[in-house]
Amino acid sequence: YPNPASDIVYINSQNAAVVNGAVLFDISGRVVREYKVVTAEGISVSGLQKGIYLLQITVGKNIQTKKIVIE
């Protein structure tokens, strides 16, 4: 959250699980940014073009993909 975002995206994990990393893809599937460490301060999306992106989040051995909109 927030979605849409302009500067920072925060990731809430269930049961205080540790987020191991995240990868941001553009709508065509190209890797835009990789985040090795995800903290409570969130991840920066500033400087990205406006549009729809896919955020792939790794928590333990589980991977989830969420659609985010950058304004």
PQR file with spaces between the fields and no chain letter, atoms N, CA, C, O and H, PARSE charges and radii, in Angstrom:
ATOM       1  N    TYR     1       0.849   -1.163    0.000 -0.4000 1.5000
ATOM       2  CA   TYR     1       0.000    0.000    0.000 -0.0000 2.0000
ATOM       3  C    TYR     1       0.892    1.223    0.000  0.5500 1.7000
ATOM       4  O    TYR     1       2.040    1.057    0.412 -0.5500 1.4000
ATOM       5  N    PRO     2       0.537    2.394   -0.393 -0.5600 1.5000
ATOM       6  CA   PRO     2      -0.732    2.693   -1.055  0.2800 2.0000
ATOM       7  C    PRO     2      -0.729    2.220   -2.504  0.5500 1.7000
ATOM       8  O    PRO     2       0.327    2.012   -3.100 -0.5500 1.4000
ATOM       9  N    ASN     3      -1.887    2.060   -3.043 -0.4000 1.5000
ATOM      10  CA   ASN     3      -2.009    1.652   -4.435 -0.0000 2.0000
ATOM      11  C    ASN     3      -3.179    2.430   -5.033  0.5500 1.7000
ATOM      12  O    ASN     3      -4.327    2.111   -4.726 -0.5500 1.4000
ATOM      13  H    ASN     3      -2.746    2.229   -2.559  0.4000 1.0000
ATOM      14  N    PRO     4      -2.940    3.416   -5.857 -0.5600 1.5000
ATOM      15  CA   PRO     4      -1.698    3.756   -6.553  0.2800 2.0000
ATOM      16  C    PRO     4      -0.683    4.452   -5.640  0.5500 1.7000
ATOM      17  O    PRO     4      -1.032    5.001   -4.595 -0.5500 1.4000
ATOM      18  N    ALA     5       0.579    4.410   -6.066 -0.4000 1.5000
ATOM      19  CA   ALA     5       1.690    4.978   -5.305 -0.0000 2.0000
ATOM      20  C    ALA     5       2.482    5.932   -6.184  0.5500 1.7000
ATOM      21  O    ALA     5       2.379    5.909   -7.410 -0.5500 1.4000
ATOM      22  H    ALA     5       0.862    3.964   -6.915  0.4000 1.0000
ATOM      23  N    SER     6       3.280    6.777   -5.521 -0.4000 1.5000
ATOM      24  CA   SER     6       4.143    7.670   -6.288 -0.0000 2.0000
ATOM      25  C    SER     6       5.583    7.666   -5.788  0.5500 1.7000
ATOM      26  O    SER     6       6.502    7.909   -6.570 -0.5500 1.4000
ATOM      27  H    SER     6       3.364    6.795   -4.525  0.4000 1.0000
ATOM      28  N    ASP     7       5.801    7.394   -4.494 -0.4000 1.5000
ATOM      29  CA   ASP     7       7.152    7.431   -3.935 -0.0000 2.0000
ATOM      30  C    ASP     7       7.563    6.132   -3.247  0.5500 1.7000
ATOM      31  O    ASP     7       8.603    5.552   -3.559 -0.5500 1.4000
ATOM      32  H    ASP     7       5.054    7.196   -3.859  0.4000 1.0000
ATOM      33  N    ILE     8       6.731    5.686   -2.307 -0.4000 1.5000
ATOM      34  CA   ILE     8       7.064    4.536   -1.468 -0.0000 2.0000
ATOM      35  C    ILE     8       5.912    3.538   -1.494  0.5500 1.7000
ATOM      36  O    ILE     8       4.744    3.928   -1.466 -0.5500 1.4000
ATOM      37  H    ILE     8       5.886    6.157   -2.054  0.4000 1.0000
ATOM      38  N    VAL     9       6.244    2.244   -1.547 -0.4000 1.5000
ATOM      39  CA   VAL     9       5.260    1.172   -1.410 -0.0000 2.0000
ATOM      40  C    VAL     9       5.614    0.396   -0.148  0.5500 1.7000
ATOM      41  O    VAL     9       6.760   -0.011    0.040 -0.5500 1.4000
ATOM      42  H    VAL     9       7.192    1.926   -1.569  0.4000 1.0000
ATOM      43  N    TYR    10       4.634    0.198    0.704 -0.4000 1.5000
ATOM      44  CA   TYR    10       4.826   -0.557    1.939 -0.0000 2.0000
ATOM      45  C    TYR    10       4.264   -1.954    1.752  0.5500 1.7000
ATOM      46  O    TYR    10       3.225   -2.132    1.117 -0.5500 1.4000
ATOM      47  H    TYR    10       3.703    0.529    0.552  0.4000 1.0000
ATOM      48  N    ILE    11       4.949   -2.938    2.302 -0.4000 1.5000
ATOM      49  CA   ILE    11       4.530   -4.332    2.174 -0.0000 2.0000
ATOM      50  C    ILE    11       4.183   -4.856    3.558  0.5500 1.7000
ATOM      51  O    ILE    11       5.022   -4.861    4.459 -0.5500 1.4000
ATOM      52  H    ILE    11       5.793   -2.793    2.818  0.4000 1.0000
ATOM      53  N    ASN    12       2.946   -5.296    3.720 -0.4000 1.5000
ATOM      54  CA   ASN    12       2.524   -5.930    4.964 -0.0000 2.0000
ATOM      55  C    ASN    12       2.553   -7.431    4.769  0.5500 1.7000
ATOM      56  O    ASN    12       1.961   -7.947    3.821 -0.5500 1.4000
ATOM      57  H    ASN    12       2.265   -5.292    2.988  0.4000 1.0000
ATOM      58  N    SER    13       3.240   -8.140    5.660 -0.4000 1.5000
ATOM      59  CA   SER    13       3.241   -9.598    5.582 -0.0000 2.0000
ATOM      60  C    SER    13       2.444  -10.148    6.754  0.5500 1.7000
ATOM      61  O    SER    13       2.442   -9.576    7.844 -0.5500 1.4000
ATOM      62  H    SER    13       3.722   -7.720    6.429  0.4000 1.0000
ATOM      63  N    GLN    14       1.778  -11.250    6.518 -0.4000 1.5000
ATOM      64  CA   GLN    14       0.933  -11.849    7.539 -0.0000 2.0000
ATOM      65  C    GLN    14       1.781  -12.448    8.648  0.5500 1.7000
ATOM      66  O    GLN    14       2.872  -12.965    8.407 -0.5500 1.4000
ATOM      67  H    GLN    14       1.780  -11.715    5.633  0.4000 1.0000
ATOM      68  N    ASN    15       1.265  -12.372    9.862 -0.4000 1.5000
ATOM      69  CA   ASN    15       1.913  -12.969   11.032 -0.0000 2.0000
ATOM      70  C    ASN    15       3.347  -12.478   11.223  0.5500 1.7000
ATOM      71  O    ASN    15       4.198  -13.217   11.718 -0.5500 1.4000
ATOM      72  H    ASN    15       0.379  -11.952   10.058  0.4000 1.0000
ATOM      73  N    ALA    16       3.611  -11.242   10.836 -0.4000 1.5000
ATOM      74  CA   ALA    16       4.945  -10.637   10.984 -0.0000 2.0000
ATOM      75  C    ALA    16       6.033  -11.448   10.294  0.5500 1.7000
ATOM      76  O    ALA    16       7.180  -11.464   10.740 -0.5500 1.4000
ATOM      77  H    ALA    16       2.919  -10.641   10.434  0.4000 1.0000
ATOM      78  N    ALA    17       5.674  -12.120    9.207 -0.4000 1.5000
ATOM      79  CA   ALA    17       6.658  -12.905    8.454 -0.0000 2.0000
ATOM      80  C    ALA    17       7.677  -11.963    7.821  0.5500 1.7000
ATOM      81  O    ALA    17       7.369  -10.816    7.497 -0.5500 1.4000
ATOM      82  H    ALA    17       4.742  -12.107    8.844  0.4000 1.0000
ATOM      83  N    VAL    18       8.883  -12.466    7.654 -0.4000 1.5000
ATOM      84  CA   VAL    18       9.960  -11.661    7.091 -0.0000 2.0000
ATOM      85  C    VAL    18       9.885  -11.694    5.569  0.5500 1.7000
ATOM      86  O    VAL    18       9.833  -12.762    4.960 -0.5500 1.4000
ATOM      87  H    VAL    18       9.133  -13.397    7.917  0.4000 1.0000
ATOM      88  N    VAL    19       9.880  -10.521    4.972 -0.4000 1.5000
ATOM      89  CA   VAL    19       9.912  -10.412    3.515 -0.0000 2.0000
ATOM      90  C    VAL    19      11.365  -10.519    3.093  0.5500 1.7000
ATOM      91  O    VAL    19      12.189   -9.683    3.463 -0.5500 1.4000
ATOM      92  H    VAL    19       9.923   -9.653    5.466  0.4000 1.0000
ATOM      93  N    ASN    20      11.684  -11.559    2.308 -0.4000 1.5000
ATOM      94  CA   ASN    20      13.069  -11.818    1.911 -0.0000 2.0000
ATOM      95  C    ASN    20      13.543  -10.932    0.775  0.5500 1.7000
ATOM      96  O    ASN    20      14.739  -10.672    0.651 -0.5500 1.4000
ATOM      97  H    ASN    20      11.015  -12.238    2.007  0.4000 1.0000
ATOM      98  N    GLY    21      12.634  -10.471   -0.044 -0.4000 1.5000
ATOM      99  CA   GLY    21      13.013   -9.633   -1.174 -0.0000 2.0000
ATOM     100  C    GLY    21      11.816   -9.377   -2.055  0.5500 1.7000
ATOM     101  O    GLY    21      10.737   -9.933   -1.851 -0.5500 1.4000
ATOM     102  H    GLY    21      11.661  -10.683    0.057  0.4000 1.0000
ATOM     103  N    ALA    22      12.027   -8.520   -3.046 -0.4000 1.5000
ATOM     104  CA   ALA    22      10.952   -8.185   -3.970 -0.0000 2.0000
ATOM     105  C    ALA    22      11.563   -7.807   -5.313  0.5500 1.7000
ATOM     106  O    ALA    22      12.681   -7.296   -5.388 -0.5500 1.4000
ATOM     107  H    ALA    22      12.904   -8.068   -3.212  0.4000 1.0000
ATOM     108  N    VAL    23      10.803   -8.070   -6.367 -0.4000 1.5000
ATOM     109  CA   VAL    23      11.225   -7.710   -7.719 -0.0000 2.0000
ATOM     110  C    VAL    23      10.067   -6.966   -8.366  0.5500 1.7000
ATOM     111  O    VAL    23       8.921   -7.410   -8.306 -0.5500 1.4000
ATOM     112  H    VAL    23       9.896   -8.485   -6.306  0.4000 1.0000
ATOM     113  N    LEU    24      10.375   -5.837   -8.982 -0.4000 1.5000
ATOM     114  CA   LEU    24       9.369   -5.034   -9.657 -0.0000 2.0000
ATOM     115  C    LEU    24       9.530   -5.208  -11.160  0.5500 1.7000
ATOM     116  O    LEU    24      10.609   -4.984  -11.710 -0.5500 1.4000
ATOM     117  H    LEU    24      11.307   -5.477   -9.030  0.4000 1.0000
ATOM     118  N    PHE    25       8.441   -5.613  -11.821 -0.4000 1.5000
ATOM     119  CA   PHE    25       8.428   -5.835  -13.269 -0.0000 2.0000
ATOM     120  C    PHE    25       7.536   -4.796  -13.924  0.5500 1.7000
ATOM     121  O    PHE    25       6.542   -4.365  -13.339 -0.5500 1.4000
ATOM     122  H    PHE    25       7.565   -5.796  -11.374  0.4000 1.0000
ATOM     123  N    ASP    26       7.893   -4.388  -15.150 -0.4000 1.5000
ATOM     124  CA   ASP    26       6.951   -3.570  -15.904 -0.0000 2.0000
ATOM     125  C    ASP    26       5.915   -4.503  -16.520  0.5500 1.7000
ATOM     126  O    ASP    26       6.015   -5.722  -16.383 -0.5500 1.4000
ATOM     127  H    ASP    26       8.700   -4.738  -15.625  0.4000 1.0000
ATOM     128  N    ILE    27       4.940   -3.945  -17.183 -0.4000 1.5000
ATOM     129  CA   ILE    27       3.817   -4.738  -17.686 -0.0000 2.0000
ATOM     130  C    ILE    27       4.236   -5.723  -18.775  0.5500 1.7000
ATOM     131  O    ILE    27       3.519   -6.687  -19.040 -0.5500 1.4000
ATOM     132  H    ILE    27       4.859   -2.954  -17.294  0.4000 1.0000
ATOM     133  N    SER    28       5.391   -5.492  -19.411 -0.4000 1.5000
ATOM     134  CA   SER    28       5.875   -6.425  -20.432 -0.0000 2.0000
ATOM     135  C    SER    28       6.750   -7.528  -19.845  0.5500 1.7000
ATOM     136  O    SER    28       7.243   -8.384  -20.580 -0.5500 1.4000
ATOM     137  H    SER    28       5.974   -4.708  -19.195  0.4000 1.0000
ATOM     138  N    GLY    29       6.946   -7.513  -18.519 -0.4000 1.5000
ATOM     139  CA   GLY    29       7.692   -8.587  -17.867 -0.0000 2.0000
ATOM     140  C    GLY    29       9.166   -8.316  -17.645  0.5500 1.7000
ATOM     141  O    GLY    29       9.882   -9.188  -17.152 -0.5500 1.4000
ATOM     142  H    GLY    29       6.546   -6.818  -17.922  0.4000 1.0000
ATOM     143  N    ARG    30       9.636   -7.129  -17.997 -0.4000 1.5000
ATOM     144  CA   ARG    30      11.044   -6.783  -17.776 -0.0000 2.0000
ATOM     145  C    ARG    30      11.264   -6.380  -16.324  0.5500 1.7000
ATOM     146  O    ARG    30      10.437   -5.685  -15.734 -0.5500 1.4000
ATOM     147  H    ARG    30       9.054   -6.421  -18.397  0.4000 1.0000
ATOM     148  N    VAL    31      12.382   -6.818  -15.752 -0.4000 1.5000
ATOM     149  CA   VAL    31      12.731   -6.434  -14.390 -0.0000 2.0000
ATOM     150  C    VAL    31      13.109   -4.956  -14.382  0.5500 1.7000
ATOM     151  O    VAL    31      13.993   -4.522  -15.120 -0.5500 1.4000
ATOM     152  H    VAL    31      13.054   -7.383  -16.232  0.4000 1.0000
ATOM     153  N    VAL    32      12.427   -4.200  -13.539 -0.4000 1.5000
ATOM     154  CA   VAL    32      12.684   -2.767  -13.418 -0.0000 2.0000
ATOM     155  C    VAL    32      13.601   -2.496  -12.229  0.5500 1.7000
ATOM     156  O    VAL    32      14.556   -1.727  -12.336 -0.5500 1.4000
ATOM     157  H    VAL    32      11.709   -4.553  -12.939  0.4000 1.0000
ATOM     158  N    ARG    33      13.304   -3.131  -11.097 -0.4000 1.5000
ATOM     159  CA   ARG    33      14.110   -2.987   -9.881 -0.0000 2.0000
ATOM     160  C    ARG    33      14.056   -4.272   -9.079  0.5500 1.7000
ATOM     161  O    ARG    33      13.064   -5.001   -9.092 -0.5500 1.4000
ATOM     162  H    ARG    33      12.528   -3.756  -11.010  0.4000 1.0000
ATOM     163  N    GLU    34      15.165   -4.531   -8.373 -0.4000 1.5000
ATOM     164  CA   GLU    34      15.219   -5.651   -7.433 -0.0000 2.0000
ATOM     165  C    GLU    34      15.520   -5.098   -6.054  0.5500 1.7000
ATOM     166  O    GLU    34      16.376   -4.228   -5.893 -0.5500 1.4000
ATOM     167  H    GLU    34      15.971   -3.939   -8.362  0.4000 1.0000
ATOM     168  N    TYR    35      14.815   -5.607   -5.067 -0.4000 1.5000
ATOM     169  CA   TYR    35      14.992   -5.181   -3.686 -0.0000 2.0000
ATOM     170  C    TYR    35      15.424   -6.403   -2.882  0.5500 1.7000
ATOM     171  O    TYR    35      14.634   -7.324   -2.673 -0.5500 1.4000
ATOM     172  H    TYR    35      14.120   -6.314   -5.197  0.4000 1.0000
ATOM     173  N    LYS    36      16.667   -6.413   -2.436 -0.4000 1.5000
ATOM     174  CA   LYS    36      17.190   -7.554   -1.674 -0.0000 2.0000
ATOM     175  C    LYS    36      16.694   -7.521   -0.235  0.5500 1.7000
ATOM     176  O    LYS    36      16.442   -8.562    0.372 -0.5500 1.4000
ATOM     177  H    LYS    36      17.309   -5.665   -2.606  0.4000 1.0000
ATOM     178  N    VAL    37      16.559   -6.315    0.300 -0.4000 1.5000
ATOM     179  CA   VAL    37      16.116   -6.141    1.680 -0.0000 2.0000
ATOM     180  C    VAL    37      14.869   -5.273    1.663  0.5500 1.7000
ATOM     181  O    VAL    37      14.864   -4.186    1.086 -0.5500 1.4000
ATOM     182  H    VAL    37      16.764   -5.470   -0.193  0.4000 1.0000
ATOM     183  N    VAL    38      13.816   -5.760    2.300 -0.4000 1.5000
ATOM     184  CA   VAL    38      12.576   -5.000    2.394 -0.0000 2.0000
ATOM     185  C    VAL    38      12.343   -4.705    3.872  0.5500 1.7000
ATOM     186  O    VAL    38      12.208   -5.622    4.681 -0.5500 1.4000
ATOM     187  H    VAL    38      13.820   -6.643    2.769  0.4000 1.0000
ATOM     188  N    THR    39      12.297   -3.416    4.220 -0.4000 1.5000
ATOM     189  CA   THR    39      12.143   -3.019    5.617 -0.0000 2.0000
ATOM     190  C    THR    39      10.789   -2.371    5.837  0.5500 1.7000
ATOM     191  O    THR    39      10.008   -2.199    4.901 -0.5500 1.4000
ATOM     192  H    THR    39      12.407   -2.670    3.562  0.4000 1.0000
ATOM     193  N    ALA    40      10.522   -2.015    7.083 -0.4000 1.5000
ATOM     194  CA   ALA    40       9.261   -1.351    7.430 -0.0000 2.0000
ATOM     195  C    ALA    40       9.138    0.006    6.756  0.5500 1.7000
ATOM     196  O    ALA    40       8.036    0.538    6.621 -0.5500 1.4000
ATOM     197  H    ALA    40      11.156   -2.154    7.843  0.4000 1.0000
ATOM     198  N    GLU    41      10.273    0.572    6.331 -0.4000 1.5000
ATOM     199  CA   GLU    41      10.233    1.861    5.650 -0.0000 2.0000
ATOM     200  C    GLU    41       9.693    1.734    4.232  0.5500 1.7000
ATOM     201  O    GLU    41       9.441    2.750    3.585 -0.5500 1.4000
ATOM     202  H    GLU    41      11.169    0.141    6.442  0.4000 1.0000
ATOM     203  N    GLY    42       9.510    0.532    3.738 -0.4000 1.5000
ATOM     204  CA   GLY    42       8.958    0.315    2.411 -0.0000 2.0000
ATOM     205  C    GLY    42      10.023    0.310    1.333  0.5500 1.7000
ATOM     206  O    GLY    42      11.219    0.355    1.619 -0.5500 1.4000
ATOM     207  H    GLY    42       9.715   -0.294    4.264  0.4000 1.0000
ATOM     208  N    ILE    43       9.572    0.253    0.095 -0.4000 1.5000
ATOM     209  CA   ILE    43      10.489    0.252   -1.045 -0.0000 2.0000
ATOM     210  C    ILE    43      10.199    1.472   -1.910  0.5500 1.7000
ATOM     211  O    ILE    43       9.047    1.869   -2.083 -0.5500 1.4000
ATOM     212  H    ILE    43       8.600    0.216   -0.137  0.4000 1.0000
ATOM     213  N    SER    44      11.247    2.048   -2.440 -0.4000 1.5000
ATOM     214  CA   SER    44      11.114    3.265   -3.233 -0.0000 2.0000
ATOM     215  C    SER    44      10.695    2.938   -4.662  0.5500 1.7000
ATOM     216  O    SER    44      11.268    2.065   -5.314 -0.5500 1.4000
ATOM     217  H    SER    44      12.183    1.725   -2.299  0.4000 1.0000
ATOM     218  N    VAL    45       9.694    3.653   -5.125 -0.4000 1.5000
ATOM     219  CA   VAL    45       9.279    3.558   -6.527 -0.0000 2.0000
ATOM     220  C    VAL    45       9.375    4.927   -7.189  0.5500 1.7000
ATOM     221  O    VAL    45       8.847    5.137   -8.281 -0.5500 1.4000
ATOM     222  H    VAL    45       9.228    4.362   -4.596  0.4000 1.0000
ATOM     223  N    SER    46      10.053    5.855   -6.518 -0.4000 1.5000
ATOM     224  CA   SER    46      10.204    7.194   -7.085 -0.0000 2.0000
ATOM     225  C    SER    46      11.075    7.124   -8.334  0.5500 1.7000
ATOM     226  O    SER    46      11.988    6.303   -8.428 -0.5500 1.4000
ATOM     227  H    SER    46      10.482    5.685   -5.630  0.4000 1.0000
ATOM     228  N    GLY    47      10.781    7.979   -9.268 -0.4000 1.5000
ATOM     229  CA   GLY    47      11.543    8.018  -10.505 -0.0000 2.0000
ATOM     230  C    GLY    47      11.056    7.063  -11.576  0.5500 1.7000
ATOM     231  O    GLY    47      11.574    7.073  -12.693 -0.5500 1.4000
ATOM     232  H    GLY    47      10.039    8.646   -9.191  0.4000 1.0000
ATOM     233  N    LEU    48      10.070    6.238  -11.257 -0.4000 1.5000
ATOM     234  CA   LEU    48       9.535    5.312  -12.256 -0.0000 2.0000
ATOM     235  C    LEU    48       8.476    6.013  -13.104  0.5500 1.7000
ATOM     236  O    LEU    48       7.796    6.929  -12.642 -0.5500 1.4000
ATOM     237  H    LEU    48       9.649    6.230  -10.350  0.4000 1.0000
ATOM     238  N    GLN    49       8.352    5.566  -14.346 -0.4000 1.5000
ATOM     239  CA   GLN    49       7.313    6.085  -15.230 -0.0000 2.0000
ATOM     240  C    GLN    49       5.944    5.709  -14.676  0.5500 1.7000
ATOM     241  O    GLN    49       5.796    4.665  -14.040 -0.5500 1.4000
ATOM     242  H    GLN    49       8.905    4.822  -14.721  0.4000 1.0000
ATOM     243  N    LYS    50       4.958    6.540  -14.909 -0.4000 1.5000
ATOM     244  CA   LYS    50       3.592    6.211  -14.519 -0.0000 2.0000
ATOM     245  C    LYS    50       3.150    4.975  -15.276  0.5500 1.7000
ATOM     246  O    LYS    50       3.494    4.798  -16.445 -0.5500 1.4000
ATOM     247  H    LYS    50       5.078    7.388  -15.425  0.4000 1.0000
ATOM     248  N    GLY    51       2.382    4.115  -14.606 -0.4000 1.5000
ATOM     249  CA   GLY    51       1.869    2.934  -15.279 -0.0000 2.0000
ATOM     250  C    GLY    51       1.604    1.798  -14.323  0.5500 1.7000
ATOM     251  O    GLY    51       1.641    1.966  -13.104 -0.5500 1.4000
ATOM     252  H    GLY    51       2.102    4.259  -13.657  0.4000 1.0000
ATOM     253  N    ILE    52       1.334    0.637  -14.891 -0.4000 1.5000
ATOM     254  CA   ILE    52       1.023   -0.568  -14.127 -0.0000 2.0000
ATOM     255  C    ILE    52       2.272   -1.431  -14.050  0.5500 1.7000
ATOM     256  O    ILE    52       2.955   -1.650  -15.051 -0.5500 1.4000
ATOM     257  H    ILE    52       1.304    0.501  -15.881  0.4000 1.0000
ATOM     258  N    TYR    53       2.560   -1.919  -12.846 -0.4000 1.5000
ATOM     259  CA   TYR    53       3.722   -2.766  -12.594 -0.0000 2.0000
ATOM     260  C    TYR    53       3.282   -3.997  -11.815  0.5500 1.7000
ATOM     261  O    TYR    53       2.216   -4.005  -11.199 -0.5500 1.4000
ATOM     262  H    TYR    53       2.005   -1.742  -12.033  0.4000 1.0000
ATOM     263  N    LEU    54       4.101   -5.023  -11.847 -0.4000 1.5000
ATOM     264  CA   LEU    54       3.876   -6.223  -11.053 -0.0000 2.0000
ATOM     265  C    LEU    54       4.983   -6.314  -10.017  0.5500 1.7000
ATOM     266  O    LEU    54       6.165   -6.237  -10.353 -0.5500 1.4000
ATOM     267  H    LEU    54       4.966   -5.016  -12.347  0.4000 1.0000
ATOM     268  N    LEU    55       4.599   -6.477   -8.758 -0.4000 1.5000
ATOM     269  CA   LEU    55       5.548   -6.588   -7.660 -0.0000 2.0000
ATOM     270  C    LEU    55       5.525   -8.022   -7.156  0.5500 1.7000
ATOM     271  O    LEU    55       4.523   -8.486   -6.612 -0.5500 1.4000
ATOM     272  H    LEU    55       3.639   -6.540   -8.485  0.4000 1.0000
ATOM     273  N    GLN    56       6.638   -8.716   -7.342 -0.4000 1.5000
ATOM     274  CA   GLN    56       6.771  -10.109   -6.901 -0.0000 2.0000
ATOM     275  C    GLN    56       7.472  -10.099   -5.547  0.5500 1.7000
ATOM     276  O    GLN    56       8.608   -9.639   -5.431 -0.5500 1.4000
ATOM     277  H    GLN    56       7.452   -8.339   -7.784  0.4000 1.0000
ATOM     278  N    ILE    57       6.791  -10.608   -4.526 -0.4000 1.5000
ATOM     279  CA   ILE    57       7.273  -10.553   -3.152 -0.0000 2.0000
ATOM     280  C    ILE    57       7.601  -11.964   -2.688  0.5500 1.7000
ATOM     281  O    ILE    57       6.794  -12.879   -2.853 -0.5500 1.4000
ATOM     282  H    ILE    57       5.868  -10.981   -4.620  0.4000 1.0000
ATOM     283  N    THR    58       8.785  -12.142   -2.108 -0.4000 1.5000
ATOM     284  CA   THR    58       9.198  -13.436   -1.580 -0.0000 2.0000
ATOM     285  C    THR    58       9.162  -13.388   -0.060  0.5500 1.7000
ATOM     286  O    THR    58       9.825  -12.563    0.568 -0.5500 1.4000
ATOM     287  H    THR    58       9.440  -11.398   -1.974  0.4000 1.0000
ATOM     288  N    VAL    59       8.367  -14.297    0.522 -0.4000 1.5000
ATOM     289  CA   VAL    59       8.269  -14.436    1.971 -0.0000 2.0000
ATOM     290  C    VAL    59       8.552  -15.892    2.285  0.5500 1.7000
ATOM     291  O    VAL    59       7.726  -16.765    2.018 -0.5500 1.4000
ATOM     292  H    VAL    59       7.829  -14.967    0.012  0.4000 1.0000
ATOM     293  N    GLY    60       9.729  -16.156    2.857 -0.4000 1.5000
ATOM     294  CA   GLY    60      10.130  -17.543    3.080 -0.0000 2.0000
ATOM     295  C    GLY    60      10.264  -18.249    1.745  0.5500 1.7000
ATOM     296  O    GLY    60      11.019  -17.807    0.879 -0.5500 1.4000
ATOM     297  H    GLY    60      10.401  -15.448    3.075  0.4000 1.0000
ATOM     298  N    LYS    61       9.535  -19.345    1.573 -0.4000 1.5000
ATOM     299  CA   LYS    61       9.553  -20.081    0.306 -0.0000 2.0000
ATOM     300  C    LYS    61       8.361  -19.727   -0.576  0.5500 1.7000
ATOM     301  O    LYS    61       8.193  -20.289   -1.658 -0.5500 1.4000
ATOM     302  H    LYS    61       8.921  -19.704    2.276  0.4000 1.0000
ATOM     303  N    ASN    62       7.545  -18.802   -0.114 -0.4000 1.5000
ATOM     304  CA   ASN    62       6.346  -18.408   -0.857 -0.0000 2.0000
ATOM     305  C    ASN    62       6.612  -17.157   -1.684  0.5500 1.7000
ATOM     306  O    ASN    62       7.310  -16.242   -1.248 -0.5500 1.4000
ATOM     307  H    ASN    62       7.681  -18.345    0.765  0.4000 1.0000
ATOM     308  N    ILE    63       6.044  -17.136   -2.885 -0.4000 1.5000
ATOM     309  CA   ILE    63       6.157  -15.983   -3.771 -0.0000 2.0000
ATOM     310  C    ILE    63       4.754  -15.526   -4.138  0.5500 1.7000
ATOM     311  O    ILE    63       3.916  -16.322   -4.562 -0.5500 1.4000
ATOM     312  H    ILE    63       5.477  -17.879   -3.239  0.4000 1.0000
ATOM     313  N    GLN    64       4.510  -14.224   -3.967 -0.4000 1.5000
ATOM     314  CA   GLN    64       3.234  -13.635   -4.350 -0.0000 2.0000
ATOM     315  C    GLN    64       3.495  -12.505   -5.327  0.5500 1.7000
ATOM     316  O    GLN    64       4.517  -11.824   -5.242 -0.5500 1.4000
ATOM     317  H    GLN    64       5.190  -13.577   -3.623  0.4000 1.0000
ATOM     318  N    THR    65       2.577  -12.309   -6.246 -0.4000 1.5000
ATOM     319  CA   THR    65       2.688  -11.215   -7.199 -0.0000 2.0000
ATOM     320  C    THR    65       1.469  -10.316   -7.054  0.5500 1.7000
ATOM     321  O    THR    65       0.330  -10.783   -7.059 -0.5500 1.4000
ATOM     322  H    THR    65       1.746  -12.862   -6.314  0.4000 1.0000
ATOM     323  N    LYS    66       1.729   -9.021   -6.924 -0.4000 1.5000
ATOM     324  CA   LYS    66       0.667   -8.029   -6.768 -0.0000 2.0000
ATOM     325  C    LYS    66       0.803   -6.972   -7.852  0.5500 1.7000
ATOM     326  O    LYS    66       1.912   -6.594   -8.231 -0.5500 1.4000
ATOM     327  H    LYS    66       2.654   -8.643   -6.919  0.4000 1.0000
ATOM     328  N    LYS    67      -0.323   -6.504   -8.341 -0.4000 1.5000
ATOM     329  CA   LYS    67      -0.329   -5.425   -9.329 -0.0000 2.0000
ATOM     330  C    LYS    67      -0.324   -4.101   -8.577  0.5500 1.7000
ATOM     331  O    LYS    67      -1.111   -3.901   -7.653 -0.5500 1.4000
ATOM     332  H    LYS    67      -1.223   -6.811   -8.033  0.4000 1.0000
ATOM     333  N    ILE    68       0.574   -3.192   -8.980 -0.4000 1.5000
ATOM     334  CA   ILE    68       0.577   -1.861   -8.390 -0.0000 2.0000
ATOM     335  C    ILE    68       0.557   -0.822   -9.510  0.5500 1.7000
ATOM     336  O    ILE    68       1.027   -1.066  -10.621 -0.5500 1.4000
ATOM     337  H    ILE    68       1.214   -3.354   -9.732  0.4000 1.0000
ATOM     338  N    VAL    69       0.007    0.324   -9.187 -0.4000 1.5000
ATOM     339  CA   VAL    69      -0.079    1.426  -10.139 -0.0000 2.0000
ATOM     340  C    VAL    69       0.810    2.549   -9.625  0.5500 1.7000
ATOM     341  O    VAL    69       0.716    2.949   -8.465 -0.5500 1.4000
ATOM     342  H    VAL    69      -0.375    0.522   -8.285  0.4000 1.0000
ATOM     343  N    ILE    70       1.676    3.055  -10.501 -0.4000 1.5000
ATOM     344  CA   ILE    70       2.550    4.170  -10.167 -0.0000 2.0000
ATOM     345  C    ILE    70       1.975    5.422  -10.815  0.5500 1.7000
ATOM     346  O    ILE    70       1.717    5.453  -12.019 -0.5500 1.4000
ATOM     347  H    ILE    70       1.753    2.730  -11.443  0.4000 1.0000
ATOM     348  N    GLU    71       1.779    6.455   -9.998 -0.4000 1.5000
ATOM     349  CA   GLU    71       1.251    7.735  -10.503 -0.0000 2.0000
ATOM     350  C    GLU    71       2.362    8.754  -10.602  0.5500 1.7000
ATOM     351  O    GLU    71       2.122    9.891  -11.006 -0.5500 1.4000
ATOM     352  H    GLU    71       1.988    6.430   -9.020  0.4000 1.0000
